[in-house]
Amino acid sequence: MTAKTIQPNDWAPAKGYANGMLARDGTLYIGGQIGWTADQEFESHDFIGQMEQALRNIVAVVQAAGGTVTDITRLTWFVINKAEYVARQREVGEVYRRVLGRHFPAMSMLVVAGLIEDDALLEIEATAFIGTAD
């Protein structure tokens, strides 16, 4: 086994990708998470609402692999509207701390022209270190 697929139990099946892959060395690679629910539906069409859901999705994948928020080592953000992100920094910080606390892994932010899901306003991928996989 080189890697184990990680999928939270109550989530709709991923189609053509994995939400998480746990390597033998304990590194968890989390595919880009967008602001939709476990049923792959957007409950929010607002940047902050989608950001919170995407972060909660990352936490769900980490927990499904047996980890915790503090195991997250990297976040890469893809946003389609830099101006909105900058204008809403206070809200971004509040929501971030509500979901991830004061755990701040290495991060990158990229502004992109669009995302595959038309309703998605951002996508966040992550890496975590869970420990040695069985």
Phi and psi restraints in degrees (value plus and minus 20) as a CYANA .aco file:
   2 THR   PHI    -117.6   -77.6
   2 THR   PSI     -50.7   -10.7
   3 ALA   PHI    -178.4  -138.4
   3 ALA   PSI     130.5   170.5
   4 LYS   PHI    -130.3   -90.3
   4 LYS   PSI     111.3   151.3
   5 THR   PHI     -90.6   -50.6
   5 THR   PSI     113.0   153.0
   6 ILE   PHI    -133.5   -93.5
   6 ILE   PSI     105.3   145.3
   7 GLN   PHI    -164.2  -124.2
   7 GLN   PSI      96.5   136.5
   8 PRO   PHI     -74.1   -34.1
   8 PRO   PSI     118.3   158.3
   9 ASN   PHI     -76.5   -36.5
   9 ASN   PSI     -57.8   -17.8
  10 ASP   PHI    -113.2   -73.2
  10 ASP   PSI      -9.1    30.9
  11 TRP   PHI    -110.6   -70.6
  11 TRP   PSI     128.1   168.1
  12 ALA   PHI     -81.0   -41.0
  12 ALA   PSI     127.4   167.4
  13 PRO   PHI     -81.8   -41.8
  13 PRO   PSI     120.2   160.2
  14 ALA   PHI     -92.6   -52.6
  14 ALA   PSI     123.0   163.0
  15 LYS   PHI    -136.8   -96.8
  15 LYS   PSI      87.4   127.4
  16 GLY   PHI      64.9   104.9
  16 GLY   PSI     -10.0    30.0
  17 TYR   PHI    -178.9  -138.9
  17 TYR   PSI     151.7   191.7
  18 ALA   PHI    -136.2   -96.2
  18 ALA   PSI     120.7   160.7
  19 ASN   PHI     -90.7   -50.7
  19 ASN   PSI     -52.1   -12.1
  20 GLY   PHI    -172.2  -132.2
  20 GLY   PSI     128.9   168.9
  21 MET   PHI    -152.4  -112.4
  21 MET   PSI     100.3   140.3
  22 LEU   PHI    -119.4   -79.4
  22 LEU   PSI      93.4   133.4
  23 ALA   PHI     -97.7   -57.7
  23 ALA   PSI     141.3   181.3
  24 ARG   PHI     -79.1   -39.1
  24 ARG   PSI     -48.5    -8.5
  25 ASP   PHI    -101.7   -61.7
  25 ASP   PSI     -18.7    21.3
  26 GLY   PHI      73.5   113.5
  26 GLY   PSI     -18.1    21.9
  27 THR   PHI    -100.4   -60.4
  27 THR   PSI     108.5   148.5
  28 LEU   PHI    -126.0   -86.0
  28 LEU   PSI     101.3   141.3
  29 TYR   PHI    -121.8   -81.8
  29 TYR   PSI      99.2   139.2
  30 ILE   PHI    -126.6   -86.6
  30 ILE   PSI     100.6   140.6
  31 GLY   PHI     -82.1   -42.1
  31 GLY   PSI     138.1   178.1
  32 GLY   PHI     -72.5   -32.5
  32 GLY   PSI     104.7   144.7
  33 GLN   PHI    -124.7   -84.7
  33 GLN   PSI     115.3   155.3
  34 ILE   PHI    -131.7   -91.7
  34 ILE   PSI    -199.7  -159.7
  35 GLY   PHI    -104.0   -64.0
  35 GLY   PSI      16.9    56.9
  36 TRP   PHI    -126.5   -86.5
  36 TRP   PSI     144.5   184.5
  37 THR   PHI    -102.1   -62.1
  37 THR   PSI    -199.3  -159.3
  38 ALA   PHI     -78.9   -38.9
  38 ALA   PSI     -43.9    -3.9
  39 ASP   PHI    -110.8   -70.8
  39 ASP   PSI     -12.0    28.0
  40 GLN   PHI      41.5    81.5
  40 GLN   PSI      23.5    63.5
  41 GLU   PHI    -145.4  -105.4
  41 GLU   PSI     121.2   161.2
  42 PHE   PHI    -106.1   -66.1
  42 PHE   PSI      95.0   135.0
  43 GLU   PHI    -108.1   -68.1
  43 GLU   PSI     -40.6    -0.6
  44 SER   PHI    -146.0  -106.0
  44 SER   PSI     121.2   161.2
  45 HIS   PHI    -135.5   -95.5
  45 HIS   PSI       2.9    42.9
  46 ASP   PHI    -129.3   -89.3
  46 ASP   PSI     122.5   162.5
  47 PHE   PHI     -75.3   -35.3
  47 PHE   PSI     -68.9   -28.9
  48 ILE   PHI     -86.4   -46.4
  48 ILE   PSI     -62.0   -22.0
  49 GLY   PHI     -81.5   -41.5
  49 GLY   PSI     -62.5   -22.5
  50 GLN   PHI     -89.0   -49.0
  50 GLN   PSI     -56.7   -16.7
  51 MET   PHI     -81.4   -41.4
  51 MET   PSI     -65.6   -25.6
  52 GLU   PHI     -81.1   -41.1
  52 GLU   PSI     -64.2   -24.2
  53 GLN   PHI     -84.4   -44.4
  53 GLN   PSI     -62.3   -22.3
  54 ALA   PHI     -81.3   -41.3
  54 ALA   PSI     -63.0   -23.0
  55 LEU   PHI     -84.7   -44.7
  55 LEU   PSI     -61.1   -21.1
  56 ARG   PHI     -83.9   -43.9
  56 ARG   PSI     -55.3   -15.3
  57 ASN   PHI     -83.6   -43.6
  57 ASN   PSI     -61.7   -21.7
  58 ILE   PHI     -80.8   -40.8
  58 ILE   PSI     -66.5   -26.5
  59 VAL   PHI     -79.8   -39.8
  59 VAL   PSI     -60.6   -20.6
  60 ALA   PHI     -81.9   -41.9
  60 ALA   PSI     -60.1   -20.1
  61 VAL   PHI     -87.9   -47.9
  61 VAL   PSI     -63.1   -23.1
  62 VAL   PHI     -79.3   -39.3
  62 VAL   PSI     -66.6   -26.6
  63 GLN   PHI     -85.5   -45.5
  63 GLN   PSI     -56.3   -16.3
  64 ALA   PHI     -83.7   -43.7
  64 ALA   PSI     -45.6    -5.6
  65 ALA   PHI    -108.5   -68.5
  65 ALA   PSI     -22.5    17.5
  66 GLY   PHI      75.2   115.2
  66 GLY   PSI      -7.5    32.5
  67 GLY   PHI    -125.0   -85.0
  67 GLY   PSI    -195.8  -155.8
  68 THR   PHI    -151.3  -111.3
  68 THR   PSI     151.1   191.1
  69 VAL   PHI     -72.8   -32.8
  69 VAL   PSI     -59.9   -19.9
  70 THR   PHI     -91.1   -51.1
  70 THR   PSI     -26.9    13.1
  71 ASP   PHI    -101.6   -61.6
  71 ASP   PSI     -33.1     6.9
  72 ILE   PHI     -89.9   -49.9
  72 ILE   PSI     107.2   147.2
  73 THR   PHI    -130.9   -90.9
  73 THR   PSI     -38.3     1.7
  74 ARG   PHI    -174.5  -134.5
  74 ARG   PSI     121.0   161.0
  75 LEU   PHI    -149.5  -109.5
  75 LEU   PSI     112.9   152.9
  76 THR   PHI    -140.1  -100.1
  76 THR   PSI      99.4   139.4
  77 TRP   PHI    -121.0   -81.0
  77 TRP   PSI     118.4   158.4
  78 PHE   PHI    -142.4  -102.4
  78 PHE   PSI      94.9   134.9
  79 VAL   PHI    -139.9   -99.9
  79 VAL   PSI     127.6   167.6
  80 ILE   PHI    -118.1   -78.1
  80 ILE   PSI     -29.3    10.7
  81 ASN   PHI    -156.6  -116.6
  81 ASN   PSI      73.0   113.0
  82 LYS   PHI     -79.8   -39.8
  82 LYS   PSI     -62.0   -22.0
  83 ALA   PHI     -80.4   -40.4
  83 ALA   PSI     -62.0   -22.0
  84 GLU   PHI     -86.5   -46.5
  84 GLU   PSI     -63.6   -23.6
  85 TYR   PHI     -76.8   -36.8
  85 TYR   PSI     -68.8   -28.8
  86 VAL   PHI     -84.4   -44.4
  86 VAL   PSI     -63.2   -23.2
  87 ALA   PHI     -86.7   -46.7
  87 ALA   PSI     -42.5    -2.5
  88 ARG   PHI    -131.8   -91.8
  88 ARG   PSI       6.5    46.5
  89 GLN   PHI     -73.6   -33.6
  89 GLN   PSI     -61.9   -21.9
  90 ARG   PHI     -80.8   -40.8
  90 ARG   PSI     -66.7   -26.7
  91 GLU   PHI     -85.7   -45.7
  91 GLU   PSI     -59.0   -19.0
  92 VAL   PHI     -76.7   -36.7
  92 VAL   PSI     -68.5   -28.5
  93 GLY   PHI     -82.3   -42.3
  93 GLY   PSI     -62.4   -22.4
  94 GLU   PHI     -82.1   -42.1
  94 GLU   PSI     -66.3   -26.3
  95 VAL   PHI     -88.8   -48.8
  95 VAL   PSI     -62.4   -22.4
  96 TYR   PHI     -75.3   -35.3
  96 TYR   PSI     -70.6   -30.6
  97 ARG   PHI     -85.6   -45.6
  97 ARG   PSI     -53.1   -13.1
  98 ARG   PHI     -83.5   -43.5
  98 ARG   PSI     -57.4   -17.4
  99 VAL   PHI    -110.9   -70.9
  99 VAL   PSI     -65.8   -25.8
 100 LEU   PHI    -128.2   -88.2
 100 LEU   PSI     -20.5    19.5
 101 GLY   PHI      48.7    88.7
 101 GLY   PSI    -164.5  -124.5
 102 ARG   PHI    -123.0   -83.0
 102 ARG   PSI      12.8    52.8
 103 HIS   PHI    -113.7   -73.7
 103 HIS   PSI      96.7   136.7
 104 PHE   PHI    -141.6  -101.6
 104 PHE   PSI      72.4   112.4
 105 PRO   PHI     -94.4   -54.4
 105 PRO   PSI     157.5   197.5
 106 ALA   PHI     -80.2   -40.2
 106 ALA   PSI     117.9   157.9
 107 MET   PHI    -158.5  -118.5
 107 MET   PSI     130.0   170.0
 108 SER   PHI    -152.8  -112.8
 108 SER   PSI     130.6   170.6
 109 MET   PHI    -150.0  -110.0
 109 MET   PSI     108.4   148.4
 110 LEU   PHI    -143.2  -103.2
 110 LEU   PSI     120.8   160.8
 111 VAL   PHI    -117.6   -77.6
 111 VAL   PSI     106.9   146.9
 112 VAL   PHI    -142.8  -102.8
 112 VAL   PSI     139.4   179.4
 113 ALA   PHI     -93.3   -53.3
 113 ALA   PSI     -47.3    -7.3
 114 GLY   PHI    -197.7  -157.7
 114 GLY   PSI     150.2   190.2
 115 LEU   PHI    -145.1  -105.1
 115 LEU   PSI     141.7   181.7
 116 ILE   PHI     -81.2   -41.2
 116 ILE   PSI     -63.7   -23.7
 117 GLU   PHI    -102.2   -62.2
 117 GLU   PSI      96.7   136.7
 118 ASP   PHI     -77.0   -37.0
 118 ASP   PSI     -52.7   -12.7
 119 ASP   PHI    -103.2   -63.2
 119 ASP   PSI     -27.8    12.2
 120 ALA   PHI     -96.8   -56.8
 120 ALA   PSI     112.4   152.4
 121 LEU   PHI    -120.9   -80.9
 121 LEU   PSI     -35.8     4.2
 122 LEU   PHI    -179.8  -139.8
 122 LEU   PSI     144.1   184.1
 123 GLU   PHI    -162.4  -122.4
 123 GLU   PSI     120.1   160.1
 124 ILE   PHI    -151.0  -111.0
 124 ILE   PSI     105.5   145.5
 125 GLU   PHI    -128.5   -88.5
 125 GLU   PSI     139.2   179.2
 126 ALA   PHI    -164.6  -124.6
 126 ALA   PSI     141.0   181.0
 127 THR   PHI    -149.4  -109.4
 127 THR   PSI     121.9   161.9
 128 ALA   PHI    -157.8  -117.8
 128 ALA   PSI     138.2   178.2
 129 PHE   PHI    -135.8   -95.8
 129 PHE   PSI      89.9   129.9
 130 ILE   PHI    -110.8   -70.8
 130 ILE   PSI     -49.2    -9.2
 131 GLY   PHI     101.5   141.5
 131 GLY   PSI     156.3   196.3
 132 THR   PHI     -83.3   -43.3
 132 THR   PSI     108.3   148.3
 133 ALA   PHI     -98.5   -58.5
 133 ALA   PSI     131.7   171.7
